[in-house]
Amino acid sequence: MSENIEASVVRGPDGCLVQLWVRDPALVGKKGVLKIEQHAKVKRSSPVHKSQLLAEEKFVLVPGQNLLRLGDLLDAVFAYSGHKLDLELKARIEIDDGVIFDTELELDLTHACRLPARTQVPDHRGVHSPRDRFSFIANLRAIPGKARMVVLWLIFLGVPVVLANALVGARDQFVPESQVWFYDHSGDDGSESPLMKALMGSGSVGMALWLAIRRQLQKYMRFEAKLPPGQIRRGVRCRVSEMIQGEARVPLQQTTVRVVAYNQEHGQYRATEGSGKNKRTVTKSFSDAGRGVVLYEQLLAYVPANVSLGEYLEGEVDFSPLFDALYPPFMLGSTHGLSLKLEAQLLHPDYVDHDVELDPGKVEVREFYGEVRALA
């Protein structure tokens, strides 16, 4: 903060005001500009940040107090602190008073946002990505014979490929360049590692292999879910038996059925691709699940085989906690910001879990503000 000028932001009955107090008479008559900016700060290596100018106002300083009225500009924006992304709201003030360097001030507008404080939520990973504990042998016995054969063939053919690729990389790591089989040592700085390249390749193949196996292991049952017709709003309730359907070919014991909602964080980062002289830096986009809340949860002690799951589901899904715990969807362009996701989940102690993503459609932003109805 400059000693010649002070600035603060207050919220009044007619919206927000930026107050400027001129302490130095030499600043009177100087021109200035106020910029309200939203910043998306990516929290990972080689980040690509993004900014958006929300408003800009020019002014001329007068003696004493200067008031810059923002009106309802900050009613529909907010600050967010996430796991891979932060949304910051700043007021930047520039005074044209210097030959080389002008006076600049920056204000954090978090406290001036209209969005009520969010309620406490559990650890985000336990909401959208609960740990999947299962018995491979028990799960293998529970799936149809055809799916069981597919799993065994994927293991029989895929695991040796993954291991062989890693062994080739280990061999090429410790032999001269002229004797490598597949992974060379070349690089712009001479520090390419055949072993690391092989492990990355094995990791990618291994992940694809596991996803294919997981799809087969889920065939012990059919699990489907859909949202009710109409817009999701505060106070809307829906019988869970009308949302979730399915049946298992084997009895289910100690099964948990949940409906959850969470914010999805979107951003970009830079990564290096290729090797040797073909290396290049590219910009990649990511989407990571963040803050989440459980809207419905029921433990089913026992569900017989080939019986509709809906017959054992009780109660309703209340969507109100979503609007009190999560943040409104907000994107800076198409690459940075927050979206809203809903999922129906079936968690079983012995079998691979099921999850179905539900499309929330267009959600009215004002619902996140509770009783606040001043939004455009």
RAGI-V156669 format. One record per residue. N is the residue number from 0. RES is the residue in one small letter. PHI is phi as a letter, one per 30 degrees, with the letter a starting at -180 (999 if undefined). OMEGA is omega in whole degrees, 0 to 359 (999 if undefined). D_CENTER is the distance of its C-alpha to the mean C-alpha in Angstrom with 1 decimal. Layout:
n: [N;N]
res: [RES;RES]
phi: [PHI;PHI]
omega: [OMEGA;OMEGA]
d_center: [D_CENTER;D_CENTER]
This chain:
n: [0;1;2;3;4;5;6;7;8;9;10;11;12;13;14;15;16;17;18;19;20;21;22;23;24;25;26;27;28;29;30;31;32;33;34;35;36;37;38;39;40;41;42;43;44;45;46;47;48;49;50;51;52;53;54;55;56;57;58;59;60;61;62;63;64;65;66;67;68;69;70;71;72;73;74;75;76;77;78;79;80;81;82;83;84;85;86;87;88;89;90;91;92;93;94;95;96;97;98;99;100;101;102;103;104;105;106;107;108;109;110;111;112;113;114;115;116;117;118;119;120;121;122;123;124;125;126;127;128;129;130;131;132;133;134;135;136;137;138;139;140;141;142;143;144;145;146;147;148;149;150;151;152;153;154;155;156;157;158;159;160;161;162;163;164;165;166;167;168;169;170;171;172;173;174;175;176;177;178;179;180;181;182;183;184;185;186;187;188;189;190;191;192;193;194;195;196;197;198;199;200;201;202;203;204;205;206;207;208;209;210;211;212;213;214;215;216;217;218;219;220;221;222;223;224;225;226;227;228;229;230;231;232;233;234;235;236;237;238;239;240;241;242;243;244;245;246;247;248;249;250;251;252;253;254;255;256;257;258;259;260;261;262;263;264;265;266;267;268;269;270;271;272;273;274;275;276;277;278;279;280;281;282;283;284;285;286;287;288;289;290;291;292;293;294;295;296;297;298;299;300;301;302;303;304;305;306;307;308;309;310;311;312;313;314;315;316;317;318;319;320;321;322;323;324;325;326;327;328;329;330;331;332;333;334;335;336;337;338;339;340;341;342;343;344;345;346;347;348;349;350;351;352;353;354;355;356;357;358;359;360;361;362;363;364;365;366;367;368;369;370;371;372;373;374;375]
res: [m;s;e;n;i;e;a;s;v;v;r;g;p;d;g;c;l;v;q;l;w;v;r;d;p;a;l;v;g;k;k;g;v;l;k;i;e;q;h;a;k;v;k;r;s;s;p;v;h;k;s;q;l;l;a;e;e;k;f;v;l;v;p;g;q;n;l;l;r;l;g;d;l;l;d;a;v;f;a;y;s;g;h;k;l;d;l;e;l;k;a;r;i;e;i;d;d;g;v;i;f;d;t;e;l;e;l;d;l;t;h;a;c;r;l;p;a;r;t;q;v;p;d;h;r;g;v;h;s;p;r;d;r;f;s;f;i;a;n;l;r;a;i;p;g;k;a;r;m;v;v;l;w;l;i;f;l;g;v;p;v;v;l;a;n;a;l;v;g;a;r;d;q;f;v;p;e;s;q;v;w;f;y;d;h;s;g;d;d;g;s;e;s;p;l;m;k;a;l;m;g;s;g;s;v;g;m;a;l;w;l;a;i;r;r;q;l;q;k;y;m;r;f;e;a;k;l;p;p;g;q;i;r;r;g;v;r;c;r;v;s;e;m;i;q;g;e;a;r;v;p;l;q;q;t;t;v;r;v;v;a;y;n;q;e;h;g;q;y;r;a;t;e;g;s;g;k;n;k;r;t;v;t;k;s;f;s;d;a;g;r;g;v;v;l;y;e;q;l;l;a;y;v;p;a;n;v;s;l;g;e;y;l;e;g;e;v;d;f;s;p;l;f;d;a;l;y;p;p;f;m;l;g;s;t;h;g;l;s;l;k;l;e;a;q;l;l;h;p;d;y;v;d;h;d;v;e;l;d;p;g;k;v;e;v;r;e;f;y;g;e;v;r;a;l;a]
phi: [999;d;d;d;a;c;b;a;b;b;c;c;d;c;j;c;b;c;c;c;c;d;c;c;e;d;d;d;j;d;d;b;b;c;b;c;b;c;c;c;c;d;c;a;d;h;d;c;d;b;b;b;d;d;a;b;b;c;a;b;d;c;d;i;d;b;c;c;d;c;i;c;e;c;d;c;b;a;c;b;c;c;c;b;a;c;c;c;b;b;c;c;c;b;c;d;b;b;d;c;c;c;d;b;b;b;b;d;c;e;d;c;d;d;d;d;e;d;d;d;b;d;e;d;d;d;c;c;b;d;d;c;c;a;c;d;d;d;d;d;d;d;d;d;e;d;d;d;d;d;d;d;d;d;d;d;c;d;d;d;d;d;d;d;d;d;d;d;d;d;d;d;d;c;b;d;e;d;c;d;c;b;c;d;c;d;a;e;c;i;c;d;c;e;d;d;d;d;d;d;d;d;d;d;d;d;d;d;d;d;d;d;d;d;d;d;d;d;d;d;a;c;b;b;a;a;d;d;d;j;d;d;b;d;j;d;b;b;d;d;d;d;c;c;b;l;a;c;d;b;d;c;b;h;c;c;c;b;b;b;b;a;d;c;c;b;a;b;a;c;b;c;c;i;b;h;d;c;d;a;c;b;c;c;c;b;b;b;d;b;e;b;b;c;c;a;a;b;c;c;d;a;b;d;d;h;c;e;d;e;d;c;d;b;i;b;c;c;d;e;e;e;d;c;c;c;c;d;e;a;b;c;i;c;c;b;k;b;b;c;b;b;b;c;b;b;c;b;d;c;c;d;d;c;b;b;d;c;d;d;i;d;c;d;d;d;d;d;c;i;d;d;b;d;d;d]
omega: [180;176;183;182;177;182;176;179;178;177;179;181;180;180;184;177;169;180;176;177;180;179;182;180;181;180;181;181;179;178;178;178;176;179;175;188;171;181;172;182;181;183;174;184;180;186;170;181;178;179;179;178;181;181;178;181;177;182;174;185;175;181;176;185;174;181;176;186;179;180;181;183;184;182;186;177;185;174;184;175;184;183;178;186;171;171;182;179;187;168;180;182;180;179;181;184;184;176;180;182;176;176;180;177;178;181;174;185;184;184;182;181;183;184;179;177;181;178;180;180;177;178;188;183;179;180;185;181;178;181;183;177;179;175;183;182;179;179;180;179;186;184;180;182;181;178;179;179;178;179;182;179;177;178;184;183;187;184;177;178;180;181;181;179;178;180;176;178;179;178;182;180;190;175;178;181;183;184;181;178;186;186;182;180;190;179;180;180;177;186;178;181;177;181;180;178;179;180;177;178;179;178;180;179;180;179;177;179;180;179;178;178;181;178;179;181;179;184;172;179;171;181;183;178;176;178;178;178;180;184;175;182;174;180;179;176;180;176;184;179;176;180;190;179;176;174;182;178;178;176;177;178;177;181;178;176;182;166;184;176;180;174;175;181;181;179;181;176;179;180;179;179;178;180;179;181;181;179;176;179;182;176;181;177;177;174;181;178;181;185;183;180;178;181;181;177;177;176;179;183;182;174;182;177;175;176;182;179;182;180;184;180;183;174;185;173;178;183;183;181;177;185;178;186;185;181;179;172;181;181;170;187;182;189;186;175;184;170;182;181;173;180;166;185;170;184;182;184;184;184;179;183;174;171;180;178;181;181;182;182;179;181;180;185;184;178;180;184;177;183;181;184;185;184;179;999]
d_center: [34.3;37.6;40.9;42.2;39.6;37.2;34.2;32.2;30.1;31.2;30.4;33.5;34.5;34.1;30.7;29.8;32.4;32.4;35.6;37.3;40.4;42.8;44.7;46.4;48.9;48.5;45.1;46.7;46.6;43.9;41.3;37.6;34.3;31.3;27.8;24.8;21.6;17.8;16.2;12.8;13.1;11.3;11.8;13.0;16.4;17.8;15.2;15.6;15.3;15.9;18.1;19.5;22.9;23.1;26.8;29.8;33.1;36.3;38.9;42.1;42.6;45.4;47.0;45.3;42.3;40.2;37.8;35.0;33.7;30.1;30.7;27.7;25.5;23.2;23.0;20.0;17.9;16.3;15.0;11.7;11.4;8.2;8.0;7.4;7.9;10.7;12.3;16.0;18.9;22.2;25.8;27.8;31.6;34.0;37.8;40.2;42.7;43.0;44.9;42.2;39.4;38.5;37.2;33.5;31.5;27.8;26.7;23.4;22.9;20.5;23.4;24.5;21.5;22.5;19.4;20.7;19.4;16.7;18.1;17.5;15.2;15.5;13.6;10.1;11.1;14.1;12.5;10.3;12.1;15.5;18.0;20.0;23.6;26.3;29.8;30.2;33.8;33.5;30.7;32.8;35.8;33.9;32.8;35.4;37.8;36.6;33.0;34.5;36.4;33.4;31.6;34.7;35.2;31.7;32.4;35.9;35.1;31.6;32.0;35.2;33.5;30.7;33.3;35.7;33.3;32.5;36.3;37.0;34.7;36.3;39.7;39.0;37.7;41.3;43.6;44.8;43.1;46.0;45.5;41.8;41.1;37.7;35.5;37.2;37.2;37.2;34.9;35.2;35.7;37.2;34.6;33.0;32.6;33.6;32.3;28.8;28.7;30.0;27.5;24.6;26.3;27.0;23.5;22.3;25.2;24.6;21.0;22.3;25.2;23.2;21.1;24.5;26.1;23.3;23.8;27.5;27.2;25.4;28.5;30.2;29.1;27.8;24.7;23.8;21.9;21.7;21.2;24.4;25.7;25.1;22.4;20.3;21.7;22.3;25.1;24.7;25.5;25.9;27.8;25.7;28.5;28.1;24.4;24.6;27.4;28.6;31.2;31.7;34.7;35.1;35.2;32.0;32.3;30.0;27.1;24.2;22.7;19.6;17.6;14.1;11.5;8.0;5.5;2.7;2.6;5.7;8.8;11.9;14.3;17.9;19.4;23.0;24.2;27.7;30.5;33.8;34.7;32.1;29.2;26.9;23.8;21.2;17.9;15.0;11.7;8.5;5.2;3.5;3.4;4.5;7.8;9.8;13.4;16.2;18.2;20.9;22.3;25.7;27.5;30.0;32.9;34.4;34.0;36.9;36.5;36.4;35.9;33.3;30.4;30.6;34.0;32.6;29.5;30.4;29.1;26.6;22.9;22.5;19.7;20.6;18.5;15.4;16.7;17.7;14.8;11.6;11.3;12.6;10.9;11.7;11.8;14.1;15.7;14.0;11.9;10.1;8.5;6.6;7.4;8.7;9.2;12.3;13.9;17.4;18.1;21.5;21.9;25.2;26.8;28.8;26.9;23.6;21.1;20.2;17.0;17.0;14.2;15.7;15.5;15.5;17.3;17.9;17.2;19.6;18.0;21.1;20.5;17.9;20.9;23.3;26.8;26.0;27.3;28.0;25.2;26.5]
